Amino acid sequence: MSYSSHYLTCAGREIHFTEWGKPTSPVVVAWHGLARTGRDMDELAQHLSSRYRVICPDMIGRGLSQWSPDPVNEYQLAFYARIALELFDGLGIAQAHWVGTSMGGAIGMVAASGLGAHSLKGRIQSLVLNDNAPELAAPAVDRIKAYAGTPPAFDTMVQLEQFFRQVYQPFGWLSDAQWCRLTETSTRRLPNGQVTPHYDPAIAAQFHHHPDDYTNWQHWDALDIPVLCLRGQLSDLVLGETTHEMQTRGPGSRGLLQVIEVPGCGHAPALNVQQQLAWVSGFIEQHGVSTRPAQRERVSVGSHLRKVSN
Protein backbone atom coordinates (compact mmCIF):
# COMPACT_ATOMS: atom_id res chain seq x y z
CA MET A 1 0.00 0.00 0.00
CA SER A 2 1.28 3.47 -0.86
CA TYR A 3 1.76 6.31 1.59
CA SER A 4 1.07 10.04 1.48
CA SER A 5 3.38 12.78 2.70
CA HIS A 6 2.07 15.60 4.90
CA TYR A 7 3.10 18.62 6.94
CA LEU A 8 1.47 19.84 10.15
CA THR A 9 2.32 22.74 12.46
CA CYS A 10 2.87 21.42 15.98
CA ALA A 11 4.15 23.58 18.85
CA GLY A 12 4.83 26.30 16.30
CA ARG A 13 7.11 24.10 14.17
CA GLU A 14 6.45 22.39 10.86
CA ILE A 15 6.46 18.62 11.29
CA HIS A 16 6.58 16.19 8.39
CA PHE A 17 4.96 12.77 8.53
CA THR A 18 3.99 9.95 6.23
CA GLU A 19 0.56 8.35 6.48
CA TRP A 20 -0.35 4.79 5.51
CA GLY A 21 -3.64 2.90 5.44
CA LYS A 22 -7.25 4.04 5.55
CA PRO A 23 -8.09 7.20 7.49
CA THR A 24 -10.95 5.41 9.25
CA SER A 25 -8.82 2.54 10.58
CA PRO A 26 -7.46 2.29 14.15
CA VAL A 27 -4.30 4.33 14.52
CA VAL A 28 -0.67 3.37 15.09
CA VAL A 29 1.92 6.10 15.62
CA ALA A 30 5.45 4.92 14.83
CA TRP A 31 8.27 7.21 15.98
CA HIS A 32 11.91 6.88 14.99
CA GLY A 33 15.19 7.08 16.91
CA LEU A 34 17.46 9.96 17.83
CA ALA A 35 19.25 10.74 14.56
CA ARG A 36 16.88 8.95 12.19
CA THR A 37 13.69 9.73 10.26
CA GLY A 38 10.16 8.42 10.01
CA ARG A 39 11.03 6.56 6.82
CA ASP A 40 12.78 3.97 9.00
CA MET A 41 9.27 2.75 9.75
CA ASP A 42 8.34 1.99 6.12
CA GLU A 43 8.39 -1.80 6.47
CA LEU A 44 6.39 -1.74 9.69
CA ALA A 45 3.90 0.78 8.31
CA GLN A 46 3.38 -1.22 5.14
CA HIS A 47 2.94 -4.40 7.17
CA LEU A 48 0.27 -2.76 9.36
CA SER A 49 -1.44 -0.63 6.70
CA SER A 50 -4.05 -3.19 5.66
CA ARG A 51 -5.62 -2.93 9.14
CA TYR A 52 -4.36 0.35 10.61
CA ARG A 53 -3.86 3.99 9.83
CA VAL A 54 -0.13 4.41 10.48
CA ILE A 55 1.46 7.81 11.16
CA CYS A 56 5.26 8.05 10.91
CA PRO A 57 6.56 11.52 11.87
CA ASP A 58 9.97 13.11 11.45
CA MET A 59 10.74 14.69 14.81
CA ILE A 60 11.75 18.35 14.81
CA GLY A 61 15.34 18.68 13.58
CA ARG A 62 15.20 15.46 11.56
CA GLY A 63 14.32 14.54 8.00
CA LEU A 64 11.90 16.94 6.36
CA SER A 65 10.71 18.55 9.60
CA GLN A 66 11.75 22.07 10.57
CA TRP A 67 14.96 22.59 12.51
CA SER A 68 14.56 24.29 15.88
CA PRO A 69 15.57 27.95 16.21
CA ASP A 70 15.87 27.28 19.97
CA PRO A 71 17.74 23.95 20.25
CA VAL A 72 18.56 24.24 23.96
CA ASN A 73 14.90 24.39 24.96
CA GLU A 74 13.26 22.41 22.16
CA TYR A 75 15.53 19.42 21.66
CA GLN A 76 14.30 17.61 24.77
CA LEU A 77 11.64 15.03 25.62
CA ALA A 78 9.20 17.51 27.18
CA PHE A 79 9.01 19.52 23.96
CA TYR A 80 8.84 16.34 21.88
CA ALA A 81 5.84 15.27 23.98
CA ARG A 82 4.21 18.60 23.22
CA ILE A 83 4.73 17.99 19.51
CA ALA A 84 3.20 14.52 19.89
CA LEU A 85 0.16 15.91 21.71
CA GLU A 86 -0.44 18.55 19.06
CA LEU A 87 0.06 15.96 16.33
CA PHE A 88 -2.69 13.80 17.90
CA ASP A 89 -4.96 16.84 18.23
CA GLY A 90 -4.22 18.16 14.76
CA LEU A 91 -4.96 14.80 13.15
CA GLY A 92 -8.05 14.15 15.26
CA ILE A 93 -6.59 11.03 16.90
CA ALA A 94 -8.49 10.07 20.04
CA GLN A 95 -6.49 6.91 20.71
CA ALA A 96 -3.52 5.17 19.13
CA HIS A 97 -1.02 2.42 19.65
CA TRP A 98 2.55 3.76 19.91
CA VAL A 99 5.67 2.11 18.49
CA GLY A 100 8.88 3.93 19.33
CA THR A 101 12.48 3.13 18.48
CA SER A 102 14.98 4.42 21.04
CA MET A 103 14.13 8.15 21.39
CA GLY A 104 10.70 7.46 19.92
CA GLY A 105 10.04 5.01 22.73
CA ALA A 106 11.12 7.54 25.34
CA ILE A 107 8.72 10.12 23.92
CA GLY A 108 5.89 7.62 24.10
CA MET A 109 6.78 6.71 27.68
CA VAL A 110 6.82 10.35 28.79
CA ALA A 111 3.59 11.22 26.95
CA ALA A 112 1.69 8.12 28.11
CA SER A 113 2.66 8.46 31.79
CA GLY A 114 0.56 11.58 32.31
CA LEU A 115 3.22 13.18 34.53
CA GLY A 116 4.25 15.98 32.18
CA ALA A 117 2.50 19.11 31.01
CA HIS A 118 1.70 17.52 27.62
CA SER A 119 -0.06 14.28 28.43
CA LEU A 120 -1.40 11.56 26.18
CA LYS A 121 -2.43 9.39 29.12
CA GLY A 122 -5.56 7.48 28.16
CA ARG A 123 -4.93 8.19 24.47
CA ILE A 124 -1.95 5.86 24.02
CA GLN A 125 -3.51 2.39 24.20
CA SER A 126 -0.33 0.34 24.13
CA LEU A 127 3.39 1.03 23.90
CA VAL A 128 6.16 -0.75 22.02
CA LEU A 129 9.65 0.21 23.20
CA ASN A 130 12.13 -0.80 20.51
CA ASP A 131 15.42 -0.98 22.42
CA ASN A 132 14.45 1.74 24.84
CA ALA A 133 14.09 1.63 28.61
CA PRO A 134 13.68 4.02 31.54
CA GLU A 135 17.44 3.81 32.13
CA LEU A 136 20.16 3.74 29.45
CA ALA A 137 23.75 2.56 29.78
CA ALA A 138 26.06 5.58 30.12
CA PRO A 139 28.90 4.29 27.87
CA ALA A 140 26.45 3.72 25.03
CA VAL A 141 24.95 7.19 25.51
CA ASP A 142 28.47 8.63 25.28
CA ARG A 143 29.00 6.74 22.03
CA ILE A 144 25.78 8.14 20.57
CA LYS A 145 26.68 11.67 21.66
CA ALA A 146 30.04 11.37 19.93
CA TYR A 147 28.64 10.55 16.48
CA ALA A 148 25.31 12.43 16.65
CA GLY A 149 26.85 15.83 17.39
CA THR A 150 29.40 15.70 14.57
CA PRO A 151 27.84 14.01 11.53
CA PRO A 152 30.41 13.32 8.80
CA ALA A 153 30.20 14.55 5.22
CA PHE A 154 31.13 12.65 2.08
CA ASP A 155 31.62 13.42 -1.58
CA THR A 156 29.35 10.64 -2.80
CA MET A 157 26.20 8.78 -1.82
CA VAL A 158 28.07 5.48 -2.03
CA GLN A 159 30.48 6.68 0.65
CA LEU A 160 27.61 7.83 2.86
CA GLU A 161 25.88 4.46 2.48
CA GLN A 162 29.09 2.72 3.52
CA PHE A 163 29.16 4.92 6.63
CA PHE A 164 25.53 4.08 7.44
CA ARG A 165 26.23 0.37 6.98
CA GLN A 166 29.02 0.62 9.51
CA VAL A 167 27.42 2.81 12.19
CA TYR A 168 24.01 1.10 11.93
CA GLN A 169 25.31 -2.46 11.72
CA PRO A 170 23.58 -3.17 15.08
CA PHE A 171 20.21 -2.67 13.33
CA GLY A 172 20.59 -6.25 12.13
CA TRP A 173 20.00 -7.59 8.64
CA LEU A 174 18.92 -5.16 5.91
CA SER A 175 18.76 -5.97 2.20
CA ASP A 176 20.85 -3.97 -0.23
CA ALA A 177 17.67 -2.20 -1.36
CA GLN A 178 16.83 -1.29 2.24
CA TRP A 179 20.32 0.11 2.87
CA CYS A 180 19.96 2.18 -0.30
CA ARG A 181 16.57 3.51 0.79
CA LEU A 182 17.82 4.23 4.31
CA THR A 183 20.60 6.30 2.78
CA GLU A 184 18.45 8.15 0.26
CA THR A 185 15.76 9.01 2.81
CA SER A 186 18.17 10.33 5.44
CA THR A 187 20.57 12.45 3.39
CA ARG A 188 20.95 16.17 2.81
CA ARG A 189 23.40 17.95 0.55
CA LEU A 190 25.61 20.66 1.98
CA PRO A 191 26.40 23.98 0.24
CA ASN A 192 29.77 22.58 -0.85
CA GLY A 193 28.04 19.66 -2.58
CA GLN A 194 28.91 16.99 -0.06
CA VAL A 195 26.25 14.75 1.50
CA THR A 196 25.60 14.24 5.21
CA PRO A 197 22.93 12.64 7.44
CA HIS A 198 19.65 14.57 7.34
CA TYR A 199 19.40 16.00 10.85
CA ASP A 200 20.40 19.08 12.80
CA PRO A 201 23.71 18.41 14.62
CA ALA A 202 22.35 20.51 17.50
CA ILE A 203 20.06 17.61 18.50
CA ALA A 204 23.01 16.37 20.56
CA ALA A 205 22.59 19.42 22.81
CA GLN A 206 19.86 17.43 24.57
CA PHE A 207 22.50 15.34 26.33
CA HIS A 208 24.42 18.38 27.55
CA HIS A 209 21.57 20.68 28.60
CA HIS A 210 19.18 17.93 29.75
CA PRO A 211 21.54 15.21 30.99
CA ASP A 212 18.82 13.28 32.85
CA ASP A 213 16.30 13.38 30.00
CA TYR A 214 16.53 9.64 29.38
CA THR A 215 16.32 8.59 33.02
CA ASN A 216 12.60 7.98 33.20
CA TRP A 217 11.80 5.59 36.02
CA GLN A 218 9.14 7.99 37.35
CA HIS A 219 7.34 7.85 34.00
CA TRP A 220 7.76 4.07 33.84
CA ASP A 221 6.29 3.61 37.30
CA ALA A 222 3.23 5.68 36.30
CA LEU A 223 2.40 3.66 33.17
CA ASP A 224 -0.76 1.55 33.33
CA ILE A 225 -0.93 0.32 29.73
CA PRO A 226 0.41 -2.82 28.03
CA VAL A 227 4.07 -2.52 27.03
CA LEU A 228 6.20 -4.64 24.71
CA CYS A 229 9.95 -4.11 25.12
CA LEU A 230 12.03 -5.38 22.21
CA ARG A 231 15.61 -5.51 23.45
CA GLY A 232 18.36 -6.08 20.94
CA GLN A 233 20.18 -9.14 22.27
CA LEU A 234 23.52 -7.38 21.65
CA SER A 235 22.35 -3.92 22.76
CA ASP A 236 24.86 -1.86 24.71
CA LEU A 237 22.20 0.78 25.44
CA VAL A 238 19.46 -1.28 27.11
CA LEU A 239 21.05 -3.77 29.48
CA GLY A 240 19.50 -7.05 30.57
CA GLU A 241 19.61 -5.96 34.20
CA THR A 242 17.50 -2.94 33.28
CA THR A 243 14.78 -5.03 31.65
CA HIS A 244 14.80 -7.25 34.73
CA GLU A 245 14.14 -4.21 36.91
CA MET A 246 11.41 -3.09 34.52
CA GLN A 247 9.64 -6.37 35.22
CA THR A 248 9.41 -5.51 38.92
CA ARG A 249 8.16 -1.93 38.52
CA GLY A 250 5.43 -0.01 36.72
CA PRO A 251 3.71 -2.09 34.03
CA GLY A 252 5.96 -5.02 34.91
CA SER A 253 4.60 -5.16 38.44
CA ARG A 254 1.04 -5.04 37.04
CA GLY A 255 1.48 -7.92 34.61
CA LEU A 256 1.39 -5.55 31.62
CA LEU A 257 4.97 -5.98 30.36
CA GLN A 258 6.33 -8.38 27.77
CA VAL A 259 10.09 -8.45 27.04
CA ILE A 260 11.51 -10.07 23.91
CA GLU A 261 15.22 -10.27 23.16
CA VAL A 262 15.81 -9.85 19.43
CA PRO A 263 18.62 -12.13 18.23
CA GLY A 264 21.33 -10.78 15.95
CA CYS A 265 20.59 -7.14 16.78
CA GLY A 266 22.06 -4.45 18.98
CA HIS A 267 20.72 -0.92 19.15
CA ALA A 268 18.19 -0.96 17.63
CA PRO A 269 16.31 -3.67 15.68
CA ALA A 270 15.29 -2.29 12.29
CA LEU A 271 11.71 -3.66 12.45
CA ASN A 272 12.11 -4.83 8.87
CA VAL A 273 12.03 -8.63 9.00
CA GLN A 274 9.06 -10.94 9.35
CA GLN A 275 9.65 -12.08 12.92
CA GLN A 276 10.03 -8.54 14.28
CA LEU A 277 6.98 -7.36 12.33
CA ALA A 278 4.96 -10.28 13.66
CA TRP A 279 5.93 -9.51 17.26
CA VAL A 280 4.82 -5.89 16.91
CA SER A 281 1.62 -6.52 14.97
CA GLY A 282 0.64 -9.42 17.23
CA PHE A 283 1.08 -7.26 20.33
CA ILE A 284 -0.98 -4.43 18.84
CA GLU A 285 -3.75 -6.80 17.77
CA GLN A 286 -3.81 -8.37 21.24
CA HIS A 287 -4.42 -4.97 22.82
CA GLY A 288 -6.52 -3.44 20.10
CA VAL A 289 -9.91 -3.45 21.81
CA SER A 290 -10.98 0.12 22.51
CA THR A 291 -14.13 1.58 24.02
CA ARG A 292 -13.44 4.96 22.43
CA PRO A 293 -13.42 5.94 18.75
CA ALA A 294 -10.02 6.04 17.07
CA GLN A 295 -10.72 9.39 15.44
CA ARG A 296 -12.08 12.67 16.66
CA GLU A 297 -12.57 16.06 15.10
CA ARG A 298 -9.43 17.50 13.59
CA VAL A 299 -8.06 20.73 14.97
CA SER A 300 -6.93 23.29 12.42
CA VAL A 301 -3.26 23.93 13.14
CA GLY A 302 -1.96 25.00 9.76
CA SER A 303 -1.49 21.76 7.85
CA HIS A 304 -0.97 21.28 4.16
CA LEU A 305 -0.70 18.02 2.29
CA ARG A 306 1.01 16.49 -0.66
CA LYS A 307 0.82 12.97 -2.05
CA VAL A 308 3.88 11.05 -3.14
CA SER A 309 4.30 7.48 -4.32
CA ASN A 310 6.56 4.90 -2.75
N, C-alpha and C positions, 0 to 999 in steps of 0.2 A: 504494500500500500504506500502511496506517495505521501509526502508531507507538505505543509505550507509554512512559509516563513513570515514572521510577524514582528512588530515593534510596539511596545507599550511603555508609557511613562509611569515609573514607579519610584516613589520617594524623590521626585524631581529629576530622575535620570532615565534616559532611554535604554530600555532593556530589550534585547532580541531573544526570541524563542522560536523553536519549531513546534509544530502541532501535527499530530498523527491521529488517525481514527475519526470516528463520527462525533460531532459536537454534542450529541445527546447521550453518549455512552458514559459509564462511570469513569472517573478521572484518576490518572496516575501522573504525579509530578516527579520527574527524574532530573536530579541536579548533580552536576559534574564536580570534579575535584579542583584543588587549589589553582593550578596553572593550566587548566584544560578548558574545554568548551562543551556546550550542550550536544554537539555532534558526536561526542563519544558515546552517546546513548542511542545511536541509530539502530543498532541490532536489537537492543531491548525494546525500543519503541516500535519497531516493525513487528517484532514478535508479539507484542501486546495489542497492536492496533486493531486487530479484528474484533476485540471485545472491549477495548478501553479507548478513551480519549487521552492521549499522552502528550504532556507539555514538557519540553526540554529547554530550559532557559540557558542563556549565557549570563553568568553573574557579571555585575558591574566590573569593568576593567579587563574583561576577557572577551575573546571572540568579536562578535559584531556589536556588543553592547558598549555604551558610552564609558569612557574612562572618567574616574572621579577627579574633580577639581580640588577636592579636599581629602587626599588619601589618608591622612592621619586619623580622621574621624569617621571616614566612610568605609575603609577597608578593615572591617571588623564584623564579628558575628551578629552583634545587635543591629547594625545597619542592614546586614544581609537579611535578617529576619523581617525587618521593616519592608524591604523589597519583596520578600516572599508574601507577606500579608497583603500588600497592595497589588501584587500579581493575582492572588486569589480573588480579591475584591474586583479588580478590573476585568477579570475573565468570568466573573459570576460563578465561581467555584464554591459551593457550600461545603463539600467534603471531598477529600482525595486521599489516595494512598501515596506515600512518599518513598522514593528510592534515592538514596544519596551516596555518592562515592566520596570518601574522605571528607573534604570540606563540606560537600553537599549533605553528607550525613550529619555533620555537626550542626548545620543550619536547621535541618529538620528536627534534631533533638532539642535545640534551643526554642524553636517556634512551637513545638508540640507540648513542651513542658508547662507552658502557661506562666512561667516565672518572670518573663521579660515584659517590656512595655508593648511589644508587638507580638501578640499571642495568636497561635493557630490551634490552641487546645480545643478539642472537640471537633475540629475540622480536618485534622490529620487522623485518618482511621487506622493506619498501620504504618510502620516505619521499617525500611530496610537500610541497615548501615553496612555499606560496602567498604570493609577495612577501615572502619572508624569506631572509636570508643570514647568514653568520657575521660580517658587519660591516655596520652600518647607518649611513646618512648622518646626521651630527650635527645639521644644521639641521632635518631632518625629525623627529628624535627630540625636539628642543626644541619643535617644533610640537605633537607628540602630548602631551608633558608639559603644555603650556599648557592644552589643552582637557580632558585626562583628569582632572586634579586638581581642576578646578572646573566640574563639570557644571552646565549652566543648568537653570532650572526655569521652567515655563510654566503658564498658567492652563488651557489646553485641549490636547487631543490633536492637534488640527489644527496648532497652533503647534509642538508638539514634532516632528510629522512634517516640517514645513517646515524645522526645524533639522536633522533627520537627512538630509533631501534635500540640504541645503547641505554639511554637514560630510563626508558620505559620497558626494558626487558622484564622487570617484575610483573608487568601486566599479564604475562602468560602468553599463550600462543595467539598470534594474529596471522592471517593470511597475507600474502604480498599485497593483494588488493586493499585489505584493511589498513596496512601500514601506509600505503599510498594515500588513502582517503584521510587517515589521521593527520598526515603531513599537510595535505592540501587544505583541510578545514581548520587548521590551527597555525597558519602562516600569515605574516604580514611582510611587506617589502619596505625597506628603509629608504630614506632619501638618496642614499648612495647606491641603491640598487640591490643591496644584499637582502637576504631573507632571514627572518627571526621568528621565534614563537609569538603567537598572536595574543599577547597579554601585556598589561602595564607592569613594568618592573617594580613599580611602587607598591604592588600588592604585598610584597615581602615586608613592608612597614608594619603590617599587622603583628608580626612576631616581636618587633622591637617596642612598639607603642602599646600593645595589648598582650603582654607576654603570657598571661594566664587564660587567653581566650579559648584555648582548646582543653582546658581542665574543667570538665562539666559534670562532675558527680552530682551537684545539686540539681541540675536539669534531669540527669538520669534518674535520680531518686524520685522525682516528681512525675515521671511518665507512668501512665496507666493504660497504655495501648499495646497491642502485640508488636514485638520487635523481632526481626531476623537480622542477626549479625553474621555476615560473611567475612571470615578472617582468612586472608591469604596465609597458607600454611608456612610460607617463608617470610612473612611480613616482619620487618624490623620496626614498624611503627605501632602496630597493635600487638601486644605481647600476650601469650597464652595466659599468663598470670592475671592480666587485666580482664580477659573474658571470664576467667573463673570468678573474679570478684563481682563482675557484672551479674553473674548468676545468683549471687547472694543479696543483691540490692535492687531497688527499683522494680522494673518489670520482671527481672529474674526472680525476685522474692515473691512475686505474685503469680508465677507460673506462666508469664506472658513472653518469655524470651526463648528463642531458638538460636543456637550457635552452630554454624557449619564451617569447618576448615576446608578451604579450597585448595586442592593439591596442585602443585606446579606453579603457584602464583605467590608473589610477594605483595607489595603495595602498588597498585590495588588490582584485583581481578577486573578484566576488561568487560565482563558481562557480554561476551560475544560468542560463546560456544553453548551448545545445546544443554549441557548439564547445568550451567550457571543460569541460563534463561529459564530452565524448568524449575529450579529452586525458587527464583524470584516470582515467576508467574503462579506457581503452586501456592506460595505463601499468600500472595495477594488474593487469589481466588478463595482460599480458606477463610480469609477475614474480610470478604467482600460484602457481607450482609450489612445493609445500612437502613436505618429507620428514617433517614432524612434524604431529600432529593440531592442528586449530585450537582445540580446546577441551580443558580439563583440569578436574580437580575444583575446584568452587567452594570458596572459603574463607569461612567465616562471619565477616563483619565488621560485622554490624548493619544489614543492608539491609531496606527495606520497599518495597513496590511499589504503584503505582496505574496504572490504564489510562485513557488519555484518547483521544479521537478527534481526528483532524486535519481 
